[in-house]
Amino acid sequence: MRFALSIDHGDWARGGEAEATLQLAQRADAAGVDSLWFTEDPDGWDAFALLGAISQRTGRICIGTGVTNPYLRHPNLIAASVATIDRLAQGRVFLGLGRGQPEWYELSLGMEIGSPLARLEETISLLHQWWSPESIASMDGEYQVDAWKRVVSPSTAPPIYLAAAGPKALDLAGRVADGVLFNMLATPVYMEKAIDRVRAAARGAGRNPDTLQFIANPAIVVTDDPTPFFASRKRFVANVLTLPGMEALLENPEIDVAGIMQRVRRLMKTDELLATGGAFADFAEHGDLRAAVMEIPDELVLPGSAVGTLPQVREKIHELAELGLTELMVARNGLPSSLDDLQQLIEALRG
């Protein structure tokens, strides 16, 4: 099993220093963490600029986006950015790609959004063409590209991981991507079905499903007292998993997920705010986060979490490995601050 960290711009939004992020990356590299995934949202940082800096402060760890999208970046810019980081990081780069939230780009940023799924598929096709030996791409669809040749390409084609939740996106991942990134708190019940679907789509496309990678974020924490860590996970549910289609990740036949999420969306005013192009900052300002969190029982966040004593966490890791997961993310909150302690944690998780 590989272990990873997902890093977002939250620390910077709260006034954190850039150097602290660079030092975190260095510490993860030295401690044996396998990969770093940097989020990219339209109101946050430029993930690729940060990856460029981190490429020069690390020497082993794989680095990439977790995730960017074809609205924030045109496919040609994605190709250029990934090729640049590939050179700087000497082949350690990967691309995490998702559809983005269409309402933000259409209603707040004034873009033509077309079909988000088609944009994803065409983006991956263009990248594969640009990263082929010929480095020439054409497309007649959502994107109009006429035999455009790129002269800077990666040394080899970096892997593309698709952030997927719904059945169409999972099928797309199986047909054309190198694996799937599941968002935080995806339950084993959901992921087992999703992995089977992705592998079936791969077989149907004549691909070998055994080559696909599946990355999950159970936000691993080793602790004797897991209760304090549930609050942040419930806030994540209220802020992120209320977005359209994301509820599927919380599949759990033992509780009324749909009813819980309906109440949480109403309190967060998710649908109302999205209808005007509202983003996370608007959810925080206008939603009732405290009341929403009160509606979320522990049972909603427990199945998709790996938090507890070391034996309990190892048991969860084994369960996820049996489902086909190949890489798991360790939580940022609760992360050891010293290099030695982080190294010991990663070694202990490997068992």
Residue, then its C-alpha position, 0 to 999 in steps of 0.5 A: m500500500r502507498f501512502a499520500l498527503s492531500i494539501d489544500h490552500g486552507d493554511w494560506a487562506r488563514g494567513g499561513e506562510a508559503e515556507a511552511t508548505l514547502q517544509l511540509a513537502q520536504r518532511a513528507d519526502a524524507a519520511g517516506v510518504d509516496s505522493l503529494w496531491f495539491t488541490e486547485d480551486p478557482d478561488g485558491w492557489d495556483a497548484f502548478a506554481l507550487l508544484g514547481a517550487i516543491s519539485q526543487r525541494t524534494g527528490r523522491i516523492c511523486i507530486g501532482t494535482g488533486v485535482t485541477n479541471p478543464y475549465l480552470r485550465h485549457p487542455n493545452l495549458i494543462a499539457a504545458s504545465v505537466a510537461t514543465i513539472d515533469r522536467l523539473a521533478q525528473g519524471r515524478v509528476f502525475l495529473g489529477l483531473g476532475r470536472g470542476q463545479p460547472e456553476w462556478y465557471e458558468l455563472s460567476l466566471g462567465m464561461e461556456i461550460g458545454s458538457p463537463l463529461a465531454r470536456l474531461e474525455e476530450t482533455i484526456s484525449l488531447l493530452h494523450q495525443w500531445w504526450s505521444p511521440e508525435s506530440i500533435a493533437s486534433m479535436d473536433g468537439e467541445y474543443q476545436v484543436d487543429a493539428w497543434k504540435r507541442v514542442v515541450s513534452p514530458s519524458t514519458a506520459p505521466p499518469i492521469y487519475l480521474a476524480a470520479a463519483g457518478p457512473k458516467a465518470l467512473d466508466l470514463a475513468g475505466r476507458v481512458a484514465d490510469g485510475v480513480l481518485f475517490n474524495m474524502l470519506a468515500t465508504p467501502v460499500y461505495m468504493e467496492k461497487a465503483i472499482d468493479r464498475v471501473r474495471a468492467a469499463a476498462r475490460g470493455a475498452g480492451r484495457n487491462p484493469d489490473t494496471l489501474q490505480f485506486i486512491a482513497n482518502p480515509a484521512i488516516v489518523v492514529t489516536d486513542d481518542p478519535t472523537p475530536f477528529f470527527a468534527s472536521r470530517k462533518r464540516f467537510v461533508a457539509n461544505v463539499l459532499t453536499l455538492p451535486g453528485m457527491e452524496a453517492l460517496l457516502e453510500n451506507p445501507e445502515i443509515d438514511v444518507a439521503g435524508i441526512m444530506q437533504r437536511v444538511r444541504r438545506l441548512m447550508k443553502t447549497d442548492e440556493l447558493l449554487a444557483t447563483g454561482g456561489a462557492f465555498a466562501d459563500f457557503a461559509e458566509h450564508g450557510d448554517l455550518r454549526a446546525a448542519v454539523m449537528e445533523i450529521p451523525d458519527e455513523l455517516v463519517l465513520p465508514g469512510s474514515a481510518v481513525g483509531t489505534l494503530p491496530q484499528v487503523r491497520e485493520k482498516i487499511h487491510e480492508l481497503a486493500e482487499l477492495g483494490l485500493t492502492e493508495l491511501m491518504v493520511a490526514r493533515n490534522g493530527l499529522p506528526s510535526s517532526l520528521d522522525d515521528l512522521q517516518q515512524l508513522i508511515e513505517a507503522l502504517r506499512g506494517 
